Each structure stands twice: as structure tokens, then as C-alpha cells.
Amino acid sequence: HTLTHTQDTSHTQVTPITNGWPFEFHCIDSALRIASDAYDMSVKQMSSRTDENIRTQGREVLPSLVTLQDMTSIKNDLQQLEVQMAAMKSAVRNILEEDEDMASMYLTDLAAGVVHATKDHQEVEILFELHLSRFDELWGELTSIKRKITHHEDLTKLRLDATRNEIMQLDLQVSLMGFAVSIAALGASMFGMNLTSHIEEHPQAFYFVCGGLFSASFLTYGRFAQKCIKRGVFSGRNLRNMF
């Protein structure tokens, strides 16, 4: 009995030469093929869902709650698939480590009264090794999907941090502008007390007072903004964008 395998562009294809194979080997091969095909389909679905979610988040200014919940669902499904594949790989490896178990799998020979020696199990060992290689390949693709998700989450955190910093800078700028305007409001409130100061008798007093209050507000804002720029609280580019 011999077994061969071929390599294509996606997965290792297990190609047994089944001429003369006993029935139990066909059963083992079929069971392992069904398992590997099911895992292959699940991995492809996970990859497709992950790529679609990443593309959707890329089109959004900030990740929406729906896309974040979908990514969480993908991660949970990925973890469940990882546990299942790890259990399958462990089971196959345990069989490969037990010579006696593999020798006892020649059920047709046992029924005919032929008992294989403990080390006489080359065919079934090659069968399990070839399927294990495909499980390892699928496991590698699963790991690649996890790395892609981790990388995307890191980029998302950077985007959120940058957006939060911009919001904090905007809040600080608005607070500074409010403080500067309050200085002008203080001057206006002083002239609104209806007390005689004789300044109101000057024909150009209104223009002087308005100009002085405006200059005081502008200089106050400029002074505090300059301090913030020197300390790196916000950049001069963001300051220019306010105007």
C-alpha cells in the first residue's frame, strides 16, 4: 500500500492510492477528509468575514458600534474554531505517538488472523501524517487571520487616540476663546452699570473702548495659545484651522 500527496496553490492535497486498501483505511481517510474540508470551509468563511469587516471600517470615519460588534463576533467564532482544530491536531498526534494503536488498526488483517507487529504500521502512519500536514496548514491560515485582526485593532486604537487628542485640543481652544471673550464681557459689564465716568462724553469713546476690549481678548487668547503650542498641547496648524 502506498500514499502520495500533491501541492497546489492553496492546500496540501492528500491523494491516497487506494488500490488494495482495506476497508478500515477508507473509513479513516474519509473521516479525516470530512474534518479537514469542514475546517477549510470555516477558515475561508472567517477570512472573508474578517476582510469584509476591515473594509467596512476603512470606509468609516470612526468604527461604528455595528462593525465593532461584528468584529467581536468574528473573534469569538475564531476562538471556538481554534479550540476545535487544536483538539483535532492533538488527537491525530496522540495516535501517531502510539505504535500499538496504529498496528491494531489493520482490522481486515486481524479478522484474517494476521497480527501486525508493533512497528508494522507504515501505511496508516503515512495516512495520518499527510492529514496532519493539512491540519497544520489550516492552522497556519487561522493564525494569519488572528494576526490580521490584531494588526487592525492596533491601527483602530491609534485612530481613536488621534481623534480623542484632536477633540481635547478643540475643547481647549474653545475654552481659551471663551476665557478671552469673558474679558471683553467684563469690560462691557463695567460700562453697563449706568455710573457716570465722563468717558461716555468723548465723541470717539465707543470706538476706543471696543477696540481696547477686542485687543485685550485677542492678546489674551494669543498669549495662552502660544504657551500651549510651546508645551506641545496643540500645534500651530490646529490653531490656524480655528480661523
MARRO-578907 format. One line per 2 residues: number of its first residue (from 1); their letters; for each residue z negated, y negated, x negated of C-alpha. Coordinates in Angstrom, 2 decimals. Layout:
BEGIN
NUM = a = Z,Y,X | ...
***
This chain:
BEGIN
1 = ht = 0.00,0.00,0.00 | 0.88,-3.43,-1.33
3 = lt = 0.34,-7.01,-0.22 | 2.22,-10.17,-1.17
5 = ht = 1.80,-13.86,-0.42 | 4.22,-16.78,-0.40
7 = qd = 3.59,-20.51,-0.85 | 5.14,-23.08,1.49
9 = ts = 4.67,-26.85,1.73 | 1.57,-26.70,3.91
11 = ht = -0.44,-23.49,3.65 | -0.66,-20.22,1.80
13 = qv = 1.10,-17.68,3.99 | -0.38,-14.21,3.96
15 = tp = 2.56,-11.77,4.06 | 1.43,-8.17,4.07
17 = it = 3.91,-5.35,3.54 | 2.71,-3.20,6.39
19 = ng = 4.82,-0.09,5.83 | 2.42,2.84,5.85
21 = wp = -0.60,0.68,6.66 | -3.42,2.38,8.56
23 = fe = -4.25,1.02,11.99 | -7.58,-0.49,10.91
25 = fh = -5.84,-2.68,8.31 | -3.58,-4.07,11.01
27 = ci = -6.66,-4.92,13.07 | -8.37,-6.68,10.16
29 = ds = -5.23,-8.62,9.29 | -4.64,-9.66,12.90
31 = al = -8.24,-10.81,13.37 | -8.18,-12.88,10.20
33 = ri = -4.78,-14.35,11.08 | -6.00,-15.39,14.52
35 = as = -9.07,-17.04,12.99 | -7.10,-18.87,10.29
37 = da = -4.44,-20.03,12.77 | -7.14,-21.35,15.10
39 = yd = -8.81,-23.23,12.25 | -5.43,-24.53,11.11
41 = ms = -4.72,-25.95,14.56 | -8.19,-27.51,14.75
43 = vk = -7.81,-29.14,11.33 | -4.41,-30.59,12.28
45 = qm = -5.87,-31.98,15.51 | -8.75,-33.54,13.58
47 = ss = -6.34,-35.11,11.11 | -4.18,-36.50,13.91
49 = rt = -7.18,-37.93,15.80 | -8.55,-39.49,12.63
51 = de = -5.25,-41.13,11.68 | -4.76,-42.49,15.21
53 = ni = -8.29,-43.92,15.29 | -7.84,-45.59,11.89
55 = rt = -4.51,-47.10,13.01 | -6.13,-48.41,16.20
57 = qg = -8.98,-50.02,14.30 | -6.47,-51.53,11.88
59 = re = -4.76,-53.34,14.78 | -8.08,-54.81,15.97
61 = vl = -9.69,-57.92,14.52 | -13.02,-56.10,14.65
63 = ps = -13.60,-52.44,15.60 | -14.23,-52.14,19.31
65 = lv = -17.02,-50.07,20.84 | -14.48,-47.58,22.21
67 = tl = -12.90,-46.87,18.81 | -16.30,-46.59,17.14
69 = qd = -17.48,-44.12,19.78 | -14.26,-42.14,19.32
71 = mt = -14.83,-42.02,15.55 | -18.37,-40.76,16.16
73 = si = -16.97,-38.01,18.39 | -14.48,-37.07,15.68
75 = kn = -17.25,-36.83,13.10 | -19.33,-34.59,15.38
77 = dl = -16.37,-32.28,16.07 | -15.57,-32.25,12.36
79 = qq = -19.11,-31.22,11.54 | -19.01,-28.37,14.07
81 = le = -15.69,-27.14,12.66 | -17.11,-27.34,9.15
83 = vq = -20.06,-25.15,10.15 | -17.75,-22.57,11.75
85 = ma = -15.42,-22.43,8.75 | -18.35,-22.18,6.35
87 = am = -19.69,-19.21,8.31 | -16.27,-17.51,8.25
89 = ks = -15.84,-18.05,4.50 | -19.34,-16.78,3.85
91 = av = -18.69,-13.64,5.91 | -15.46,-12.86,4.02
93 = rn = -17.13,-13.45,0.65 | -20.02,-11.18,1.60
95 = il = -17.54,-8.40,2.39 | -15.77,-8.90,-0.94
97 = ee = -19.10,-8.53,-2.74 | -19.85,-5.18,-1.09
99 = de = -17.70,-2.41,-2.63 | -19.23,0.23,-0.41
101 = dm = -18.39,-1.67,2.78 | -14.77,-2.15,1.73
103 = as = -14.41,1.51,0.75 | -15.74,2.55,4.15
105 = my = -13.05,0.52,5.96 | -10.46,3.27,5.40
107 = lt = -11.21,4.75,8.81 | -7.96,6.71,9.09
109 = dl = -8.65,8.48,5.80 | -12.25,9.13,6.83
111 = aa = -11.02,10.72,10.08 | -8.73,12.95,7.99
113 = gv = -11.64,13.95,5.77 | -10.59,11.77,2.79
115 = vh = -13.52,9.81,1.37 | -12.71,6.87,-0.91
117 = at = -14.80,6.18,-3.97 | -16.92,3.02,-4.01
119 = kd = -14.41,1.20,-6.25 | -11.33,2.57,-4.49
121 = hq = -10.56,-0.32,-2.11 | -7.79,-2.31,-3.76
123 = ev = -5.66,-2.79,-0.65 | -8.41,-4.08,1.64
125 = ei = -9.82,-6.25,-1.16 | -6.45,-7.95,-1.68
127 = lf = -6.15,-8.44,2.07 | -9.49,-10.27,2.28
129 = el = -8.80,-12.31,-0.86 | -5.48,-13.58,0.47
131 = hl = -7.02,-14.65,3.75 | -9.95,-16.21,1.90
133 = sr = -7.48,-18.29,-0.12 | -6.07,-19.68,3.12
135 = fd = -9.57,-20.45,4.40 | -10.24,-22.28,1.12
137 = el = -7.05,-24.29,1.61 | -8.06,-25.27,5.13
139 = wg = -11.49,-26.16,3.82 | -9.85,-28.49,1.30
141 = el = -7.96,-30.26,4.09 | -11.20,-30.59,6.06
143 = ts = -12.87,-32.17,3.03 | -9.93,-34.55,2.67
145 = ik = -10.36,-35.71,6.28 | -14.07,-36.32,5.65
147 = rk = -13.28,-38.40,2.57 | -10.75,-40.41,4.58
149 = it = -13.36,-41.15,7.25 | -15.97,-42.11,4.65
151 = hh = -13.50,-44.44,2.91 | -12.54,-46.05,6.22
153 = ed = -16.19,-46.54,7.17 | -16.83,-48.27,3.84
155 = lt = -13.90,-50.63,4.49 | -15.17,-51.28,8.03
157 = kl = -18.61,-52.19,6.68 | -17.00,-54.64,4.26
159 = rl = -15.04,-56.21,7.10 | -18.17,-56.54,9.23
161 = da = -20.14,-58.00,6.32 | -17.41,-60.55,5.64
163 = tr = -17.26,-61.50,9.32 | -21.04,-61.83,9.51
165 = ne = -21.03,-64.10,6.45 | -18.36,-66.30,8.00
167 = im = -20.39,-66.58,11.21 | -23.50,-67.52,9.22
169 = ql = -21.55,-70.16,7.31 | -20.14,-71.57,10.54
171 = dl = -23.63,-71.66,12.06 | -24.97,-73.52,9.02
173 = qv = -22.12,-76.04,9.13 | -22.68,-76.70,12.82
175 = sl = -26.41,-77.16,12.18 | -25.69,-79.64,9.41
177 = mg = -23.32,-81.56,11.66 | -25.94,-81.60,14.41
179 = fa = -28.53,-82.96,11.97 | -26.13,-85.66,10.78
181 = vs = -25.32,-86.69,14.36 | -29.04,-86.86,15.18
183 = ia = -29.43,-89.60,12.56 | -26.86,-91.71,14.39
185 = al = -28.60,-90.89,17.66 | -31.90,-92.13,16.20
187 = ga = -30.32,-95.47,15.31 | -28.74,-95.77,18.74
189 = sm = -32.05,-94.99,20.44 | -33.77,-97.74,18.46
191 = fg = -31.28,-100.32,19.74 | -31.69,-98.96,23.24
193 = mn = -35.37,-99.94,23.56 | -34.41,-103.35,25.03
195 = lt = -36.58,-105.16,22.50 | -35.44,-108.47,21.06
197 = sh = -34.29,-108.18,17.45 | -31.83,-111.11,17.39
199 = ie = -29.31,-108.78,15.77 | -27.60,-108.48,19.09
201 = eh = -26.82,-112.19,18.94 | -24.48,-111.68,16.00
203 = pq = -20.84,-111.54,17.22 | -20.00,-108.55,14.99
205 = af = -23.34,-106.74,15.14 | -21.91,-103.90,17.23
207 = yf = -19.30,-103.06,14.60 | -21.77,-103.28,11.73
209 = vc = -24.29,-101.05,13.46 | -21.70,-98.46,14.50
211 = gg = -20.20,-98.42,11.02 | -23.62,-98.08,9.41
213 = lf = -24.67,-95.22,11.69 | -21.38,-93.42,11.17
215 = sa = -21.62,-93.86,7.40 | -25.23,-92.61,7.36
217 = sf = -24.26,-89.50,9.35 | -21.23,-88.77,7.20
219 = lt = -23.10,-89.26,3.92 | -25.98,-87.07,5.12
221 = yg = -23.66,-84.24,6.07 | -21.67,-84.60,2.86
223 = rf = -24.79,-84.55,0.72 | -26.23,-81.39,2.26
225 = aq = -22.80,-79.72,2.32 | -22.37,-80.42,-1.38
227 = kc = -25.74,-78.78,-2.10 | -24.71,-75.72,-0.09
229 = ik = -21.42,-75.45,-1.99 | -23.18,-75.67,-5.36
231 = rg = -25.56,-72.89,-4.36 | -22.69,-70.74,-3.04
233 = vf = -23.89,-70.79,0.56 | -20.36,-71.62,1.73
235 = sg = -17.16,-72.55,-0.01 | -15.33,-75.81,-0.08
237 = rn = -12.38,-74.12,1.64 | -14.53,-73.32,4.68
239 = lr = -15.80,-76.91,4.64 | -12.23,-78.26,4.72
241 = nm = -11.38,-75.89,7.57 | -14.02,-77.57,9.70
243 = f = -11.89,-80.70,9.78
***
